[in-house]
Amino acid sequence: MKKLFSLLAILIPIVSFSQEKGLDEKINDIIKPAVDAMASVFFYRPFESIGFDMPLVVLWLVVGATFFTLYMGFINLKGLKHAFQLIRGDYDKPGDEGEVSHFQALVTALSGTVGLGNIAGVAVAISIGGAGATFWMILAGFLGMSSKFVECTLGVKYRKLNDLGEVSGGPMYYLSEGLSKKGYAGLGKVLAVVFAILAVGGSFGGGNMFQANQSFAQLANVFPVFVGNGFWYGLVVAFFVGIVIIGGIKKIASVTDKIVPFMVGIYVITSLIIIFVNISHVGDAFSQIFAGAFTADGITGGVIGVLVVGFQRAAFSNEAGVGSAAIAHSAVKTDEPVSEGIVALLEPFVDTIVVCTMTALVLIFSGFAQDTQGLTGSALTSAAFSSVLPWFKYILLVAIILFAFSTMISWSYYGMKAWTYLFGNTKKMENLYKILFLVFVVLGSSASLGAVIDFSDMMILGMAFPNILGLYFLSSEVKNDLKDYFKRLKSGEIKKYE
């Protein structure tokens, strides 16, 4: 507890920054200009002059995910059944190196993806692109399963274990060492450093600020008395996040493997209630989704505009191709890297194909996909659910806060691993990172949604540039490992353990 208070002590002097009303506005005025300037670079649209208005990063993710799906022989379909066997523990072996089980690695990574991207992100996509954006989100989730498989397989294969059994892994390691083995040591080192820098930014942005921002927005929406007090909300959240992140990956996993199934269960069950109440309209809802995906002439940007927003929000939600989940999966107890890659492909399936689709259906059934009434983000989703179940805004508030909390603690681990890769794995550097992370919790609670989304997208989606480039170089290695794994699985060399 002393450590926690020492980490939070740096936040207290910020209070003296201003005792006047409007502290949130002052913080936002500082953040927004810098974010706007960087966004113009990160979301560069190289083909805008010929009418193809797609940010380069979105095109990069789409092409990469499509390539990996085809090159790996549709592992996103072929590996599904085996993935469920693995998370049940059917193939767990006593004594495998690592820190957490297949299931704990999965829920830790899921806690970094299933969350406000599914609640607020889907609402943002639909408010911009209409119901049709859902189709492109589902397609992006399906293709992204293959990207997730490749990066998480490599994450385990190139991880490092110290004498205490603590793991460091992720793109920083497979980019530098994997490319070095292929004779591209210089390129690998550069890509690893660029990735690590962006991962630290991503942990502060999408993994932190966006979560704090949207959870506070929902709190203020349900209880208006909190409006304008995001700074104080951020301090409270920072305190509880600090309690968990001091304990490292084992503590984070022990929290997420309880919170994630619980909160996903609450959200999914409530969504299913609304879907079953409107079961006769499901066909019409999917008609709107398909029609909007291909005939979106009335929406800004037309079909391409809807495709872009669908893929962009899906990428932010499931992070496939971004490389972040490979950091969590690297800590798994296994000596079979491919097995963890197969487990990891469940993330985009659960996150985007299941949960995001449910959110979209509720928005469509309630009419908010057609008329947002000026709402966006989590406020739009809350209004949609509450129009059917008036009491649900309180349930959603709890779910959103839990989603945000679990995502923040998972991303603190991702960011810290990237931070220590850059600056050294010492207690001093770890504590410095944790202080900064908690400061960004407060900043995210205070800033405007637009500035937070732009910064979050820049950092998290930007991680895809070095990561996917490295995956192209290493994909043949993963394909050979995959063939060998299934060959041994079929022959019985890889056995189930009772």
N, C-alpha and C positions, 0 to 999 in steps of 0.2 A: 504493500500500500504506500510505503514511503516513496518508492520509485514512481508510482502513479502521480503523487502530488508534486514530485519534482518535475515530471514531464508537463503537468498542467500549469505549473507556476508561471511559465512564460506567457500563458494566455491572459493572466490577470492584468498586467500592465496595459493591455489593449483597451481595457475599460476606460482608462484615462484619456484615450484618444478623443472621446467625445462623450459628454454627459447629456448632450442635447438630444431631443427627439430627431429621428431621421438618421440614426447611425447606419442602418441598412443601406440607405440611399448614398451615404458618403462612401461606404465600402464599394458599392456597385459602380460609382463614378470613377473610382480608381481602376477597377478591374476591366470594365467594358472596352475602353479604347484600345488597350493592349490586345485583348482577345480579338476584336474586329480586325486589327492589322494582321495578326497571325492567320486568321481564318481565310483571308484572301489568298494566302500562299498555300495553305494545306488543302483547300478545296478548289484548287486550280482546275479550270475546265478547258482542256486543250482543244476540244472540237466544237466549242461554242459558236465559232464563226460560220460553221456549216450546218447549224441547227441541231447538233447533237449535244444537248446540254447536260452532260454527265460528268461529275467530278472524277478526276483521274483515280482517286483512291477507291471509289466504288467500282469502277471498271476493273481495276487491279484485283479486287476481291472476287468479283464475279468470274473473271477469266481463270484465276487461280483455282477456285472451288470447282469449276467445270472441268478443268484439266485433271485435277486429282481424282474426281469422281470417275472419269473415263479411264485414266491410267491405272488406277487401283482396282479396276474391274467391278465398279459399283459396290465397293465395300460398305457403303451406307445402307445397302439392302442385305448383302451377304453376311454381314457381321452382326446384325441385330439380335438374332436368337442367342448367339454365343455371348453377346454382351450381357444379357440378362443372367445367363449361367454364371458368368464371372462375378457379377455384383452380389449374387447369392452366396458366393464363397465356395462354389463347387470345385474350383481349381486352386484354392489357396493352399500353399505349402508352409508348414511350420518352419521357422528359421530363415525365411526370405529376408534379404536386406531391405531396409526402408523404415518409415516411421508410422504410416497409416495404412488401413485396409483399402481394397478396391472401392468399397462402398463409401468410406470416409473421404477418399480422394475425389470420388465423383460428387458427393454432396458439397465438399469444400469448393470445388470448381463451379458446381451449380449455384451455390450461394453467391458467387461472383457474377453469375449470368441471369438466373431466374430472379427477377426482382422488378425494380421500377422500369426497366426496359420493356417488360411485358405489360406493365400497367400504364405508365406514363408514355413510354415509347410508342406503343401501338396507337394510343390516342393521338400523339403528335403526328404519326404517319397518316392516320385516317383524316385528321383535321386538315392536312395539307393535300393528300392524294385521294381521299374518298375511300370507299369500300374496296376498290380495286387494288389498293396498296397491299391488302392482306394476301392476295395471290402471290405477289412478288416476295413478300416476307416468307411465306411457306416454301416457295421454290428456293429462296436463299438459304433457308434452314436445312432443306434436304441436301443441297449441294455442299453446304458448310459442314455437314457430318463428315465428309471425306477430308476436308482441310483439317478438321479437329483430330481425326485419326492419325494423319501424317505427323502433325506437330507434337502430339502427345506421345507417340511411339518414340520419336527422336528425343523428347524430353527425358524419358526414362533411360534410353540407351546411352546418353552422354552425361548423365547426372554425376555429381561428385558426392561422396560420403566421407565425413571426417571420422576421427577415432571414436567419437561419441555416438556415431550412427546417424548424425544429423545430415540432412540432404540439401544440396544446392543444385538446382537444375533449371532447365528452361531454354529458350532460344539463345540466351547469351552464351551458353555452353555448346549447344549443337551448331550454332553458326560459326563460332571461332574454331572449335576442334573438328567438327565434321568437314568444314571446307578446307581446313588445314590438311586433313588426310587426302583430300583430292587435289592438293597443290595450289590452293587459293588462300593461303594463310593470311595475307594482307587484307584481302577482301573480307574474309571471315571475321577478322578482328574489328574492322571498320563497321560492318553490319551489326556485330554484337554490341558495340559501344553505342551506336545510334539507337538500336532497339532498347538498350537499358535506359538511355536518357528519356526516350518516349514512354517507356513503361513506368518510370518514376512520375512523369507528367500525367500519364493515364491513371495512376493510382490516386493522384491528387484531384483529377478531373472527374471522369466517369465513375471511378471506383469510390469517390468520396464526395466531391462537391455536388454532383448531380443527385446522389442519394440523399444527402442532407437537405438540399434545396427542395426536392419534391416531397420528402416526408414532412418537412415543415409546411409546405404549401397545403398539404392535406390537413394538417393539424389546424392551420389558420382558417381553412375552408369550413371545417366542422365546428371549430370554436373561434369565431371572429375576434374574440378578445386578444388573441395572440398576434394579430396582424401587426407588422412593424417590429416584432420582437424576435426576429430570426437569430440575431446575435446571441441572445440569452438561451434560446433553444439549442443553438450550436454548442454552447458551453456544457450544457447538460449531456448532450449526446457524446461529446468528446470525452467526458468523464467515464461513461460506461464503455465506450470503445477502448479507451486506454486500459481499463481493467483487463480486457481480454487479450489485447495485442501484446501485452508484456509477456504472456505465457508462450508465445511462439506457435508453430504449426500444430503441435499436439493439442494445445489448449483451444486453438481455433477450430480444429477438426472435431473436438469433443463438444463444442458448442454448436457448430453447424450441423452435425449429424442428428441433432435433436430439433433445432429450429427449422431447418429447411423442410424436412418431411411434414412437420406440423403446419407451417405457413402455406406451403404449396397445397396441402390437403384442404385447408380452410378456403383458399382461393378457388381451387378446382371444384370442390363440392358446391360452393355457392354459384359458380358459373354454370355448373351442370343443372342446378335447380332452375335457373333462368332459361337455360337451353331447353330443358324438358317441358317447361311451361309453354314454351314457344315452338315445340317440336314440329308442329304443322307448318311452320314458316321457315324451317331449315333449308328446304329446297330453294325457296325464294331468296334467302340470304346468300347462299352460294352462287345463285344466278347473278346477284348484284356484284359479288366479288369477282366472278369471271368476266362479266360484262364491263365492269369498271376497269379491269386490268387491261383490256384490249380496245375499249371504245371510250377512252376518257377525254374526248375532245373538249368537253366543257370545263375541264380542270386545268389550272395553270400548268403549262408544260406538256399537256396531252399525255399520251401513253408513255413516252420516255420519262416525263416528269413523275408519273406514278411509279414506274419501275425504279427510278432512282431513289425516291423517298422510301419505297418498300425495302430495297436492298440495303440502304444506308441504315435504317432503323433496325433491320434484322441483324446486320453486322454489329451494331452497337449492343443489341440485346444478347446475342449468343457468342459474340467475339470469336467466331470461327475464322481462322486465318490470321488472327491478331497475335496469337502466341501466348497469351496470358495464362490460359488454362494449363499449358505444358509445365508451368512452374509448380502448380499444385499437384498435378499428376506425377511429377518427378519424385515426390515423397512416398509413393506407394510401396508396399511390401510385395515385391515380385522380382523374379529374375528373367521374366519374359516381357520385354518392352512392347511387343506387338499386342499382348493381352490388354495392356493398359490403354493403348491406342483404340482398341475395339470398345473398351468401356467408355472412353471419352466421346465416342461418336453418338452416345445417347444424349449428350448435353444439348446440341441443337435440336434433336428430336423432341425432347421434353420441353425445352425452353421456347422454341419458335413454332414447331409444327403443332404441338398440343396446347401450351398455355397461351401463346399469342393468338392462336386461332380462336380459342374460347373467348378471350377478351374482345376480339373483333366481332364475334357473333353477338355478344351482349350489346355492344355499341350499335350494331345494325338493328337488332330486335327492338331496342329502346328508341330508335329514331335519331340518335345522336350522331350516327355516321353521316346522315343526310343533312342534319342541322345541328351544328356544334354549339349554337347559342352563345358564341363568343368565348367558349371555354377551350382549354387545351391541357395537355399533360394529365396528371393524376386527377385534377379537378373534373375533367371531362369524363374520365372513367368512373369516378365516384358518382357523378350525376346520372350516368347511364344505369349503373347498378341500383342506385337509390330510387330511380323512377319505377322500378319493378318491386324492389324490397326496401321500403323507406328506412328501415333500421340498419341497412347494410353499410351506410357511411361510417358507422362506428366500428363495424367489423373490418372494413377496408382500411380504416385508419390504423388499427392494430397491425393488420397484415403489412401495410406499407412501411410502418416503422420497423417491423421485424425484417422485412425484405431489405430495407436500407441498411439496417444494422449488420445483418449477415454479409451483405455485399461489401460494406466498408471494412469489416475485419478480414475478409478474404483478400481484398485488394491491398490491404496494408501489408500482407505477407508477400504478395507479388512485388509491390513497390520496394519493400525492404530488401528482397533478394536482388533486385536490379540495382538498388542503391549500393549495397555492399559489394556487388560485382565491380562497380565503378570506383568506390572509395575505400574498399577494404572491409573485411569481415571482422570488425572489432565491436566491442560493446559500446564504445563511444560513438561510433558511426551509426550503430543501430538506434541508440537513444536519440541522436540528432534527427534521424529520419522520423522516428515516432513523434517527436515534438512538432516537426513540420506537418506531419499528417494530421495531427489533432488541430493545428492552426487552420488547415484547409477545411476541416469539418465546420468550423465557425464561419469562415469566408463563404462556403457554399450555402449555408443557411441564410446568409444575408444578401447574396447577389441575385440578380434577375435571372429568370429561366433562360432567356435568349443567350445571355453571355455564358451561362454555365453549360448549355447544350453545345455551343460552338467550341468552347475550350475542351469539353469532354470528347467530342467527336474528333477534334484535331489530334489529341494525344492518343486515344485508343485506336482510332482508325489509322493514324499515322504509323503505328507499330506494325501494320500489315506490310508496309513497303520493304523493310529489311527482312522481315520474317518470311514472306512468301518467296522473295528472291532466293533466299537460302534454301527453302523447301524444294524449289525447282532443281537445284544442284544435288540435293540429297534424296530426291524421290525414288531414283532407281535402287538405292540402298534399302529404302523402306519396302519397295515392291518385292525385292528378293527375300527380305526378312519375312514378309507376309506369306509368300509362297512356302517358305520353309516351315513356318509356324503351322499353317493349315495341313501341310504334309505330315508333320509330326502328330498333330491332333487327330488326323484321320487314321494314322497307323497305330495309335494308342500309346505312343511314346510319351505324350502329354496326357496325364491321367487325372481323373477326378479324385479328390481326397475326401474321405468321409469325416 
